[in-house]
Amino acid sequence: MTATLTRAKALALIGAAAALPSCSNAHTVAVGSKNFTEEYIIAEIYAQTLEHAGLHVVRRFGLGSTQVVMAALARGDVDLYPEYTGTALIDVLHLPASRDANTIFSVVKAAYERRYHLTWLDRSPMDDSQALATTQAIAQRYHLRTLSQLAVLAPRLRLATIPEFLSRPDGLPGLQRLYGGFHFKSVRTYDIGLKYQALLEGRADVATAFTTDGEIIADRLVVLDDNKHLWPPYNVAPVVRDTTLRRYPVIAAALNRVAPWITTHAAQAMNLAVEVDKRGPDEVAARFLREHRR
């Protein structure tokens, strides 16, 4: 989901924050996001929630990778953004994966406060974990349901993926290390929005996925069971500058209230509405909040 952020660079970026002016004045909170659909939607949920709580919000969405958004936090260009617990654990803190969501959250919350003076608010139950997916037809043809089965079948199958999956420790190298095998007949990389198209058009047999992708619902894809537990939970939560929370304590109460509403199913439906139905993230977020405030 993100590019790797080295510890030294992260420390330098966050440590510089004290010497840099914040964009937030007495009336403004800047909400940032990374540059993919789900981040736009969840950042919009956060922004509209804060506006509903009486704050003026500036939207700075689509900034880029984790590294880019962390740098924006350090400079004070943004005050908060949605982040994933698994991303923080592996790509920022460079710690071993765990399967226990509570443990992961406790570790990243404490480490971000201690190292970066950033606060993780309540995490949502939504789990946007990595995955591998295939079509109903391929799953039936090969009796394919688990990653252990795919590890053995891989020489007969073609993989559609994104470039970073080939080098990340929790990508293809991690699969090969934990499961063995996973030497595909062919591997082709695509832009993130085109890998499912390759799968559906028969140019690939398996595609990398995230478990909240709307295409999983729309195309009735089979998500293969990570039966040896390579991938940790990726729960989403707001990461907020400590100085911003001290200035606006209402942020914590407002965003913690909506956190339980953001489930995996809800995220799939919202991603589907944007990516397939072509609705705007602001419209989708507004509808989501209206439905839960009734």
C-alpha atoms as a printed R data frame, in Angstrom:
    type eleno elety resid chain resno       x       y       z
1   ATOM     1    CA   MET     A     1   0.000   0.000   0.000
2   ATOM     2    CA   THR     A     2   2.884   2.286   0.668
3   ATOM     3    CA   ALA     A     3   6.508   2.938  -0.083
4   ATOM     4    CA   THR     A     4   8.981   2.019   2.646
5   ATOM     5    CA   LEU     A     5   9.989   4.842   4.964
6   ATOM     6    CA   THR     A     6  13.400   4.432   6.588
7   ATOM     7    CA   ARG     A     7  13.598   5.010  10.326
8   ATOM     8    CA   ALA     A     8  16.366   7.588   9.972
9   ATOM     9    CA   LYS     A     9  14.440   9.602   7.410
10  ATOM    10    CA   ALA     A    10  11.232   9.408   9.398
11  ATOM    11    CA   LEU     A    11  12.989  10.634  12.519
12  ATOM    12    CA   ALA     A    12  14.537  13.502  10.594
13  ATOM    13    CA   LEU     A    13  11.209  14.483   9.049
14  ATOM    14    CA   ILE     A    14   9.180  14.294  12.216
15  ATOM    15    CA   GLY     A    15  11.892  15.793  14.371
16  ATOM    16    CA   ALA     A    16  11.973  18.806  12.100
17  ATOM    17    CA   ALA     A    17   8.317  19.522  12.790
18  ATOM    18    CA   ALA     A    18   9.016  21.550  15.898
19  ATOM    19    CA   ALA     A    19  11.051  24.023  13.866
20  ATOM    20    CA   LEU     A    20   8.514  24.376  11.086
21  ATOM    21    CA   PRO     A    21   5.315  26.427  11.160
22  ATOM    22    CA   SER     A    22   1.997  24.584  11.088
23  ATOM    23    CA   CYS     A    23  -0.467  25.412   8.366
24  ATOM    24    CA   SER     A    24  -3.240  25.303  10.982
25  ATOM    25    CA   ASN     A    25  -4.322  28.632  12.415
26  ATOM    26    CA   ALA     A    26  -6.901  29.238  15.112
27  ATOM    27    CA   HIS     A    27  -9.694  28.202  12.763
28  ATOM    28    CA   THR     A    28  -8.315  25.554  10.374
29  ATOM    29    CA   VAL     A    29  -7.505  21.840  10.404
30  ATOM    30    CA   ALA     A    30  -5.797  20.348   7.334
31  ATOM    31    CA   VAL     A    31  -6.766  16.773   6.483
32  ATOM    32    CA   GLY     A    32  -4.420  14.894   4.161
33  ATOM    33    CA   SER     A    33  -4.530  11.578   2.329
34  ATOM    34    CA   LYS     A    34  -2.472   9.237   0.211
35  ATOM    35    CA   ASN     A    35  -3.260   8.895  -3.470
36  ATOM    36    CA   PHE     A    36  -5.719   6.031  -3.871
37  ATOM    37    CA   THR     A    37  -9.492   5.739  -3.752
38  ATOM    38    CA   GLU     A    38  -9.991   4.398  -0.243
39  ATOM    39    CA   GLU     A    39  -7.763   7.091   1.247
40  ATOM    40    CA   TYR     A    40  -9.773   9.804  -0.517
41  ATOM    41    CA   ILE     A    41 -13.021   8.367   0.852
42  ATOM    42    CA   ILE     A    42 -11.876   7.906   4.440
43  ATOM    43    CA   ALA     A    43 -10.112  11.273   4.503
44  ATOM    44    CA   GLU     A    44 -13.370  12.812   3.270
45  ATOM    45    CA   ILE     A    45 -15.266  11.042   6.064
46  ATOM    46    CA   TYR     A    46 -12.826  12.544   8.555
47  ATOM    47    CA   ALA     A    47 -13.065  16.002   6.969
48  ATOM    48    CA   GLN     A    48 -16.871  16.078   6.912
49  ATOM    49    CA   THR     A    49 -17.018  14.756  10.478
50  ATOM    50    CA   LEU     A    50 -14.771  17.575  11.685
51  ATOM    51    CA   GLU     A    51 -16.835  20.137   9.779
52  ATOM    52    CA   HIS     A    52 -19.951  18.710  11.426
53  ATOM    53    CA   ALA     A    53 -18.169  19.249  14.772
54  ATOM    54    CA   GLY     A    54 -17.702  22.944  13.951
55  ATOM    55    CA   LEU     A    55 -14.152  23.051  12.617
56  ATOM    56    CA   HIS     A    56 -13.007  24.638   9.372
57  ATOM    57    CA   VAL     A    57 -11.251  22.006   7.241
58  ATOM    58    CA   VAL     A    58  -8.751  22.308   4.426
59  ATOM    59    CA   ARG     A    59  -8.469  19.198   2.242
60  ATOM    60    CA   ARG     A    60  -5.006  18.201   1.052
61  ATOM    61    CA   PHE     A    61  -5.735  14.862  -0.550
62  ATOM    62    CA   GLY     A    62  -3.724  12.729  -2.945
63  ATOM    63    CA   LEU     A    63  -0.328  13.645  -1.538
64  ATOM    64    CA   GLY     A    64   1.322  10.329  -2.423
65  ATOM    65    CA   SER     A    65   2.960   7.557  -0.438
66  ATOM    66    CA   THR     A    66   3.318   7.143   3.324
67  ATOM    67    CA   GLN     A    67   6.714   8.821   3.118
68  ATOM    68    CA   VAL     A    68   5.233  11.885   1.435
69  ATOM    69    CA   VAL     A    69   2.354  12.229   3.906
70  ATOM    70    CA   MET     A    70   4.650  11.765   6.910
71  ATOM    71    CA   ALA     A    71   6.806  14.585   5.542
72  ATOM    72    CA   ALA     A    72   3.694  16.765   5.200
73  ATOM    73    CA   LEU     A    73   2.816  16.042   8.832
74  ATOM    74    CA   ALA     A    74   6.341  16.991   9.875
75  ATOM    75    CA   ARG     A    75   6.133  20.315   8.055
76  ATOM    76    CA   GLY     A    76   2.670  21.025   9.406
77  ATOM    77    CA   ASP     A    77   1.192  21.017   5.903
78  ATOM    78    CA   VAL     A    78  -1.411  18.553   7.195
79  ATOM    79    CA   ASP     A    79  -2.687  17.925  10.708
80  ATOM    80    CA   LEU     A    80  -4.017  14.386  10.273
81  ATOM    81    CA   TYR     A    81  -4.585  11.626   7.728
82  ATOM    82    CA   PRO     A    82  -5.831   8.013   7.576
83  ATOM    83    CA   GLU     A    83  -3.139   5.367   8.106
84  ATOM    84    CA   TYR     A    84  -3.121   1.581   8.338
85  ATOM    85    CA   THR     A    85  -1.784  -0.296  11.342
86  ATOM    86    CA   GLY     A    86  -0.012  -2.932   9.253
87  ATOM    87    CA   THR     A    87   1.633  -0.250   7.111
88  ATOM    88    CA   ALA     A    88   2.868   1.579  10.185
89  ATOM    89    CA   LEU     A    89   4.200  -1.611  11.760
90  ATOM    90    CA   ILE     A    90   6.047  -2.943   8.718
91  ATOM    91    CA   ASP     A    91   6.886   0.004   6.465
92  ATOM    92    CA   VAL     A    92   7.464   2.792   8.996
93  ATOM    93    CA   LEU     A    93   8.593   1.063  12.178
94  ATOM    94    CA   HIS     A    94  10.195  -1.936  10.418
95  ATOM    95    CA   LEU     A    95   8.891  -4.353  13.027
96  ATOM    96    CA   PRO     A    96   7.881  -7.995  12.505
97  ATOM    97    CA   ALA     A    97   4.338  -8.746  11.416
98  ATOM    98    CA   SER     A    98   1.804  -9.919  13.977
99  ATOM    99    CA   ARG     A    99  -1.649 -11.412  13.511
100 ATOM   100    CA   ASP     A   100  -3.114  -9.801  16.631
101 ATOM   101    CA   ALA     A   101  -4.847  -6.538  15.770
102 ATOM   102    CA   ASN     A   102  -4.860  -5.247  19.351
103 ATOM   103    CA   THR     A   103  -1.145  -5.887  19.770
104 ATOM   104    CA   ILE     A   104  -0.300  -4.153  16.512
105 ATOM   105    CA   PHE     A   105  -2.361  -1.119  17.424
106 ATOM   106    CA   SER     A   106  -0.780  -0.846  20.878
107 ATOM   107    CA   VAL     A   107   2.722  -1.090  19.413
108 ATOM   108    CA   VAL     A   108   2.251   1.498  16.681
109 ATOM   109    CA   LYS     A   109   0.346   3.893  18.942
110 ATOM   110    CA   ALA     A   110   3.117   3.886  21.559
111 ATOM   111    CA   ALA     A   111   5.927   4.092  19.023
112 ATOM   112    CA   TYR     A   112   4.411   6.977  17.042
113 ATOM   113    CA   GLU     A   113   3.849   8.973  20.228
114 ATOM   114    CA   ARG     A   114   7.357   8.322  21.507
115 ATOM   115    CA   ARG     A   115   9.254   8.825  18.265
116 ATOM   116    CA   TYR     A   116   7.178  11.256  16.254
117 ATOM   117    CA   HIS     A   117   4.778  13.038  18.663
118 ATOM   118    CA   LEU     A   118   1.831  11.733  16.660
119 ATOM   119    CA   THR     A   119  -1.342  10.261  18.140
120 ATOM   120    CA   TRP     A   120  -3.296   7.334  16.742
121 ATOM   121    CA   LEU     A   121  -6.987   7.774  17.493
122 ATOM   122    CA   ASP     A   122  -9.342   4.768  17.674
123 ATOM   123    CA   ARG     A   123  -8.893   2.210  14.898
124 ATOM   124    CA   SER     A   124 -11.772   1.070  12.715
125 ATOM   125    CA   PRO     A   125 -12.719  -2.604  12.310
126 ATOM   126    CA   MET     A   126 -12.090  -2.298   8.562
127 ATOM   127    CA   ASP     A   127  -9.152  -4.512   7.554
128 ATOM   128    CA   ASP     A   128  -7.606  -3.558   4.217
129 ATOM   129    CA   SER     A   129  -5.099  -6.390   4.140
130 ATOM   130    CA   GLN     A   130  -3.119  -7.560   1.161
131 ATOM   131    CA   ALA     A   131  -4.475 -10.547  -0.701
132 ATOM   132    CA   LEU     A   132  -4.374 -12.573  -3.879
133 ATOM   133    CA   ALA     A   133  -7.606 -13.013  -5.811
134 ATOM   134    CA   THR     A   134  -8.828 -15.006  -8.774
135 ATOM   135    CA   THR     A   135 -12.024 -15.520 -10.731
136 ATOM   136    CA   GLN     A   136 -14.731 -18.012  -9.861
137 ATOM   137    CA   ALA     A   137 -13.852 -19.955 -13.016
138 ATOM   138    CA   ILE     A   138 -10.144 -20.291 -12.197
139 ATOM   139    CA   ALA     A   139 -10.886 -21.201  -8.572
140 ATOM   140    CA   GLN     A   140 -13.230 -23.967  -9.701
141 ATOM   141    CA   ARG     A   141 -10.925 -25.262 -12.437
142 ATOM   142    CA   TYR     A   142  -7.965 -25.694 -10.080
143 ATOM   143    CA   HIS     A   143  -9.912 -26.268  -6.842
144 ATOM   144    CA   LEU     A   144  -8.065 -23.209  -5.586
145 ATOM   145    CA   ARG     A   145  -8.987 -21.698  -2.209
146 ATOM   146    CA   THR     A   146  -5.769 -21.096  -0.201
147 ATOM   147    CA   LEU     A   147  -2.341 -19.567  -0.659
148 ATOM   148    CA   SER     A   148  -0.747 -22.921   0.145
149 ATOM   149    CA   GLN     A   149  -2.524 -24.400  -2.874
150 ATOM   150    CA   LEU     A   150  -1.508 -21.430  -5.034
151 ATOM   151    CA   ALA     A   151   2.154 -21.815  -4.010
152 ATOM   152    CA   VAL     A   152   2.155 -25.245  -5.653
153 ATOM   153    CA   LEU     A   153   0.033 -24.282  -8.666
154 ATOM   154    CA   ALA     A   154   1.913 -21.056  -9.428
155 ATOM   155    CA   PRO     A   155   4.079 -22.497 -12.289
156 ATOM   156    CA   ARG     A   156   0.842 -23.059 -14.211
157 ATOM   157    CA   LEU     A   157  -0.619 -19.608 -13.588
158 ATOM   158    CA   ARG     A   158   0.000 -15.973 -14.577
159 ATOM   159    CA   LEU     A   159   0.159 -13.177 -11.987
160 ATOM   160    CA   ALA     A   160  -1.015  -9.583 -12.480
161 ATOM   161    CA   THR     A   161   0.388  -7.267  -9.851
162 ATOM   162    CA   ILE     A   162   1.734  -3.809  -9.068
163 ATOM   163    CA   PRO     A   163   5.490  -3.144  -9.150
164 ATOM   164    CA   GLU     A   164   6.053  -2.744  -5.406
165 ATOM   165    CA   PHE     A   165   4.577  -6.196  -4.670
166 ATOM   166    CA   LEU     A   166   7.632  -7.772  -6.285
167 ATOM   167    CA   SER     A   167  10.083  -6.245  -3.783
168 ATOM   168    CA   ARG     A   168   8.206  -5.582  -0.538
169 ATOM   169    CA   PRO     A   169   9.066  -7.998   2.281
170 ATOM   170    CA   ASP     A   170   5.332  -8.663   2.695
171 ATOM   171    CA   GLY     A   171   4.882  -9.103  -1.057
172 ATOM   172    CA   LEU     A   172   6.114 -11.860  -3.348
173 ATOM   173    CA   PRO     A   173   9.400 -12.351  -1.425
174 ATOM   174    CA   GLY     A   174   7.416 -12.894   1.775
175 ATOM   175    CA   LEU     A   175   5.126 -15.411   0.097
176 ATOM   176    CA   GLN     A   176   8.096 -17.354  -1.234
177 ATOM   177    CA   ARG     A   177   9.809 -17.307   2.162
178 ATOM   178    CA   LEU     A   178   6.788 -18.433   4.206
179 ATOM   179    CA   TYR     A   179   4.951 -20.727   1.798
180 ATOM   180    CA   GLY     A   180   7.704 -21.858  -0.538
181 ATOM   181    CA   GLY     A   181   6.978 -22.087  -4.262
182 ATOM   182    CA   PHE     A   182   5.185 -19.067  -5.744
183 ATOM   183    CA   HIS     A   183   7.220 -19.156  -8.953
184 ATOM   184    CA   PHE     A   184   4.581 -18.069 -11.441
185 ATOM   185    CA   LYS     A   185   4.465 -18.996 -15.106
186 ATOM   186    CA   SER     A   186   4.600 -15.267 -15.804
187 ATOM   187    CA   VAL     A   187   4.447 -12.046 -13.815
188 ATOM   188    CA   ARG     A   188   3.273  -8.774 -15.336
189 ATOM   189    CA   THR     A   189   2.989  -5.446 -13.549
190 ATOM   190    CA   TYR     A   190   0.167  -2.946 -14.074
191 ATOM   191    CA   ASP     A   191  -1.043   0.345 -12.726
192 ATOM   192    CA   ILE     A   192  -3.137  -0.310  -9.633
193 ATOM   193    CA   GLY     A   193  -6.420   0.232 -11.480
194 ATOM   194    CA   LEU     A   194  -5.625  -2.151 -14.368
195 ATOM   195    CA   LYS     A   195  -4.638  -5.425 -12.686
196 ATOM   196    CA   TYR     A   196  -8.269  -6.533 -12.256
197 ATOM   197    CA   GLN     A   197  -8.946  -5.730 -15.894
198 ATOM   198    CA   ALA     A   198  -6.091  -8.048 -16.877
199 ATOM   199    CA   LEU     A   199  -7.607 -10.776 -14.708
200 ATOM   200    CA   LEU     A   200 -11.115 -10.412 -16.118
201 ATOM   201    CA   GLU     A   201  -9.909 -10.207 -19.723
202 ATOM   202    CA   GLY     A   202  -7.986 -13.479 -19.401
203 ATOM   203    CA   ARG     A   203  -4.490 -11.995 -19.523
204 ATOM   204    CA   ALA     A   204  -3.833 -13.208 -15.963
205 ATOM   205    CA   ASP     A   205  -5.072 -15.977 -13.695
206 ATOM   206    CA   VAL     A   206  -4.359 -14.383 -10.310
207 ATOM   207    CA   ALA     A   207  -4.103 -10.739  -9.229
208 ATOM   208    CA   THR     A   208  -2.851  -8.969  -6.155
209 ATOM   209    CA   ALA     A   209  -5.659  -7.328  -4.222
210 ATOM   210    CA   PHE     A   210  -6.594  -5.452  -1.113
211 ATOM   211    CA   THR     A   211  -9.450  -6.942   0.866
212 ATOM   212    CA   THR     A   212 -11.582  -3.799   0.731
213 ATOM   213    CA   ASP     A   213 -11.380  -3.372  -3.059
214 ATOM   214    CA   GLY     A   214 -14.782  -2.760  -4.597
215 ATOM   215    CA   GLU     A   215 -13.951  -5.023  -7.529
216 ATOM   216    CA   ILE     A   216 -14.091  -8.032  -5.206
217 ATOM   217    CA   ILE     A   217 -17.826  -7.444  -4.846
218 ATOM   218    CA   ALA     A   218 -18.499  -6.222  -8.369
219 ATOM   219    CA   ASP     A   219 -16.700  -9.083 -10.109
220 ATOM   220    CA   ARG     A   220 -17.472 -11.813  -7.543
221 ATOM   221    CA   LEU     A   221 -13.781 -12.595  -7.134
222 ATOM   222    CA   VAL     A   222 -12.416 -15.311  -4.866
223 ATOM   223    CA   VAL     A   223  -9.959 -14.018  -2.249
224 ATOM   224    CA   LEU     A   224  -7.540 -16.815  -1.404
225 ATOM   225    CA   ASP     A   225  -7.137 -17.684   2.263
226 ATOM   226    CA   ASP     A   226  -3.812 -16.621   3.800
227 ATOM   227    CA   ASN     A   227  -3.740 -19.887   5.725
228 ATOM   228    CA   LYS     A   228  -0.192 -19.409   7.068
229 ATOM   229    CA   HIS     A   229  -0.863 -15.793   8.102
230 ATOM   230    CA   LEU     A   230   1.742 -13.777   6.225
231 ATOM   231    CA   TRP     A   231  -0.218 -10.550   6.258
232 ATOM   232    CA   PRO     A   232  -1.066  -8.646   9.448
233 ATOM   233    CA   PRO     A   233  -4.328  -6.748   9.944
234 ATOM   234    CA   TYR     A   234  -4.441  -3.353   8.263
235 ATOM   235    CA   ASN     A   235  -6.975  -1.438  10.361
236 ATOM   236    CA   VAL     A   236  -7.362   2.217   9.482
237 ATOM   237    CA   ALA     A   237  -7.231   5.088  11.984
238 ATOM   238    CA   PRO     A   238  -6.558   8.837  12.040
239 ATOM   239    CA   VAL     A   239  -2.960   9.803  12.805
240 ATOM   240    CA   VAL     A   240  -2.914  13.317  14.270
241 ATOM   241    CA   ARG     A   241  -0.225  15.792  15.264
242 ATOM   242    CA   ASP     A   242  -0.111  16.148  19.052
243 ATOM   243    CA   THR     A   243  -0.053  19.928  18.769
244 ATOM   244    CA   THR     A   244  -3.264  19.832  16.738
245 ATOM   245    CA   LEU     A   245  -5.031  17.651  19.306
246 ATOM   246    CA   ARG     A   246  -4.068  20.023  22.096
247 ATOM   247    CA   ARG     A   247  -5.456  22.925  20.085
248 ATOM   248    CA   TYR     A   248  -8.635  21.109  19.060
249 ATOM   249    CA   PRO     A   249  -9.538  18.366  21.564
250 ATOM   250    CA   VAL     A   250 -12.903  17.939  19.816
251 ATOM   251    CA   ILE     A   251 -11.070  16.082  17.021
252 ATOM   252    CA   ALA     A   252 -10.576  12.962  19.120
253 ATOM   253    CA   ALA     A   253 -14.190  12.743  20.262
254 ATOM   254    CA   ALA     A   254 -15.574  13.379  16.781
255 ATOM   255    CA   LEU     A   255 -13.385  10.907  14.905
256 ATOM   256    CA   ASN     A   256 -13.523   8.222  17.586
257 ATOM   257    CA   ARG     A   257 -17.305   8.305  17.299
258 ATOM   258    CA   VAL     A   258 -17.268   7.396  13.593
259 ATOM   259    CA   ALA     A   259 -14.434   4.843  13.809
260 ATOM   260    CA   PRO     A   260 -16.678   1.811  14.543
261 ATOM   261    CA   TRP     A   261 -18.812   2.551  11.480
262 ATOM   262    CA   ILE     A   262 -15.971   1.958   9.001
263 ATOM   263    CA   THR     A   263 -16.099  -1.816   8.514
264 ATOM   264    CA   THR     A   264 -14.556  -3.959   5.777
265 ATOM   265    CA   HIS     A   265 -17.948  -4.383   4.102
266 ATOM   266    CA   ALA     A   266 -18.664  -0.654   4.289
267 ATOM   267    CA   ALA     A   267 -15.260   0.135   2.749
268 ATOM   268    CA   GLN     A   268 -15.847  -2.343  -0.083
269 ATOM   269    CA   ALA     A   269 -19.220  -0.763  -0.839
270 ATOM   270    CA   MET     A   270 -17.793   2.764  -0.773
271 ATOM   271    CA   ASN     A   271 -14.819   1.839  -2.971
272 ATOM   272    CA   LEU     A   272 -17.254   0.205  -5.398
273 ATOM   273    CA   ALA     A   273 -19.396   3.340  -5.513
274 ATOM   274    CA   VAL     A   274 -16.377   5.463  -6.476
275 ATOM   275    CA   GLU     A   275 -14.456   3.106  -8.756
276 ATOM   276    CA   VAL     A   276 -17.333   1.376 -10.553
277 ATOM   277    CA   ASP     A   277 -20.347   3.672 -10.150
278 ATOM   278    CA   LYS     A   278 -18.131   6.763 -10.638
279 ATOM   279    CA   ARG     A   279 -19.497   8.718  -7.707
280 ATOM   280    CA   GLY     A   280 -17.323  11.324  -6.036
281 ATOM   281    CA   PRO     A   281 -15.589  10.451  -2.745
282 ATOM   282    CA   ASP     A   282 -17.265  13.489  -1.150
283 ATOM   283    CA   GLU     A   283 -20.725  12.269  -2.204
284 ATOM   284    CA   VAL     A   284 -20.023   8.717  -1.009
285 ATOM   285    CA   ALA     A   285 -18.660   9.931   2.329
286 ATOM   286    CA   ALA     A   286 -21.638  12.240   2.869
287 ATOM   287    CA   ARG     A   287 -24.116   9.431   2.213
288 ATOM   288    CA   PHE     A   288 -22.209   7.094   4.543
289 ATOM   289    CA   LEU     A   289 -22.314   9.644   7.368
290 ATOM   290    CA   ARG     A   290 -26.008  10.451   6.828
291 ATOM   291    CA   GLU     A   291 -26.922   6.775   7.044
292 ATOM   292    CA   HIS     A   292 -25.056   6.284  10.317
293 ATOM   293    CA   ARG     A   293 -26.278   9.465  11.977
294 ATOM   294    CA   ARG     A   294 -29.954   8.538  11.638
